[in-house]
Amino acid sequence: CALGVALSVGLSCRGNPEVTFDLEVPQSVAGQTAWFEIGGFSEGYCQAIKPVMAAGMPLDGTIFRMAFRKGNATPPPVGDLKKGVYAFAAVARGEDCGVVASGCVEVDLSVEREIRVPLDALATRTGACGAEAQCSAARCVPSRDSTKLGAGCSLALLGAGPLGNALAATGESVSGPAIAATAEGFLVAYREVDNEGNARLPLLPLDAGGGALAPLVSPRLNGGLVRDYCAESAPSQTDSAALLLGPAGGTVVLSHPPCGSIGGVDVFTTDPSGIINAFGRYGSLGVTTSLSQGHALFQNGPTPVLAYVQNGQAGVAAVVGVDLDASERHGKFGGGTATGAWIAGDKSLSFLSLGAGGTTPPPPPPADAGADASSDAGRDTGAAPTPKGAGVLRLKSIDATNDLTKFTSAPAVTVTEGVGWASLAVVGKRTLVIAPSTSEGSPVDLYAYDGAERVGDASIAVEGIGDATSGDIAISGDRALIAVLRRGEVSLVAYDRVTTSPVPFEPPHAVSFLRDSRIPSIAKVDGGKVAVTTSGNRVAVAWSTAGRLDINKPVGGYAIFACAP
């Protein structure tokens, strides 16, 4: 019995004919088949791949991996593949994810237009999910009962996978990802720009169990492509995407390079699932704009608010449909040397800016602030800090308001100096800021502020090599979830009692992504960006591998964890 599944493969040379897959499943297991997995390998041969396929599709080494149900009339697209010789592997799985058949062929896409993969039935069915797991998108994931599984914010892994296939096989620039909760799970958004100046906005939905669904197709974007980019802008397009979603719809914002015309931001509105329904551009000739990782966009009542850096000036602006509010109603941070800007709020609004200048950081809270005011309250603060960047991090906080111009005249406090990135989150009138540590032995510091008063700090230890190059923070109730990216590692750490005196859990609730074989493509992380968000009893993390990708690096990945009371 042959089950034919036609999948489009866009080759690197435009105008080439469509390439299709034909999966041939033996009659003896056709009735047992519920899921298909397909993977492509540019390195290695079927002889090396077949022995490890009894447990399913290997995650490491694939240039693409997709999963879809048998009978799906619109399976997810493969994406662009450079002409050449590939090993294409396929696996048939049952409803319980048990592998019933597998096969592999080597094909030269320079000449072949049809890829026929005969699958051989396995003598013994393997890889079925256990009693505490379920089959989602052809992968075993923990039960969706995240309340039981994540009790005490256990950070049990629910599911993980790679981001989409690269726009171009010859190299590209990738923005930091943005991630937001949806009614069904989460949505990841990021931008890719290839070496020819072609730009794309992938929108990857994730189900609540951690399975990746087919990328969203927005009729307003031709294949997800974004207009008016240029080849010379590609190396600089490594800032971050910004994303908000809600029951009434959402907003996606990307910086846009001048490219001989208007530079500024591209603003997209979406339906509640993330499908784009309108587009606009805000800016002017010669303007260079960047968006920072993690918290560049905040829902301020009914209105999204964007934090941006434009020609060295940090600002915040209301997003009005597919445009930004008039410039005279923007809030500004003094100085013209900014490199980062972040916005978050609850009962107060906090605006964080990174740039040159500033003063010596304020001293830590007094010793009588309580033993729990800092997890490293006893460390020696008299030694000179070790600079890990060139920026001064400053914070402004105001009462919740729609008048963003109040930020312009609000006083600023210096959080720390000598850093290259930061992020923040707000609960009530408490602001939590994370930034690279200025002391030896810890890659990240956490600072707690009530208005302009610093009321606590902590050093956060995570695994990895060298300095932390990116991080993000999200708050769920009285807990903070902190994601940190270092070379060859992504980590997630939970802190408790953040509305009073932030402390780590005992024993620590921390996850090393590199140490969990179910999370793919971590070892090649080097200079990418990371984002974290929460929804109910779940925590979602998305990351990019690097700002500039070559043929040997995946775009990035995601992981979803359980964190219940």
Number of C-alpha atoms within 10 A of each C-alpha: 11 14 15 15 18 17 20 16 19 18 20 16 11 8 8 11 12 13 16 17 19 16 24 21 25 17 12 11 17 20 10 16 21 19 25 28 20 24 21 22 20 19 12 13 17 16 11 9 18 18 9 10 20 19 16 27 27 16 17 14 19 22 23 22 23 23 24 21 19 17 13 11 11 12 19 16 15 19 17 19 23 16 15 11 17 21 20 24 28 27 29 31 29 24 17 20 27 26 28 29 31 28 23 24 19 20 17 13 18 11 10 12 16 15 19 19 23 20 21 17 20 13 8 10 16 17 18 21 17 14 8 12 17 20 22 23 21 27 28 24 22 24 18 16 14 24 17 15 22 20 15 14 24 20 25 19 26 26 25 25 22 24 27 23 21 27 25 23 20 15 18 26 28 33 30 31 30 31 29 24 24 21 13 12 20 27 26 27 25 27 26 27 30 26 17 15 20 19 25 22 20 23 25 20 25 26 18 23 29 28 25 26 17 18 19 18 16 17 12 14 17 11 13 19 18 18 14 16 24 18 14 13 18 22 16 15 26 25 23 28 28 28 29 24 23 17 10 9 16 23 25 24 27 26 28 25 27 21 18 11 14 18 23 25 27 21 23 23 23 20 16 17 21 29 20 23 15 17 18 14 19 16 21 13 13 15 17 20 23 28 29 28 27 30 29 27 29 22 20 17 11 7 13 19 24 26 29 29 27 23 16 17 20 29 28 28 24 25 20 13 16 19 19 23 16 11 13 10 16 21 22 25 26 16 12 14 17 24 24 29 31 29 28 26 23 19 14 19 27 25 27 27 33 30 27 16 15 16 13 11 14 12 10 16 17 11 11 7 14 12 13 17 22 25 18 14 20 9 10 8 11 7 7 8 14 13 15 19 13 15 23 24 30 23 25 21 26 19 14 16 13 15 12 20 18 17 22 16 12 15 14 20 20 19 26 24 28 21 21 21 27 28 28 27 24 24 22 12 20 25 28 27 22 25 27 28 25 21 19 8 10 17 25 24 19 23 21 29 19 17 19 17 12 19 21 26 25 24 23 21 15 22 23 18 13 10 15 25 23 26 28 27 28 24 23 19 12 14 22 24 25 25 26 32 31 24 21 19 23 29 22 25 21 23 22 21 15 22 20 14 20 25 23 22 16 8 6 12 18 21 21 17 22 19 14 11 11 17 21 22 26 26 15 17 24 20 18 26 32 31 30 28 24 23 17 13 20 27 27 32 29 27 32 29 29 23 22 24 22 15 13 14 20 26 29 27 23 27 24 29 28 29 27 19 13
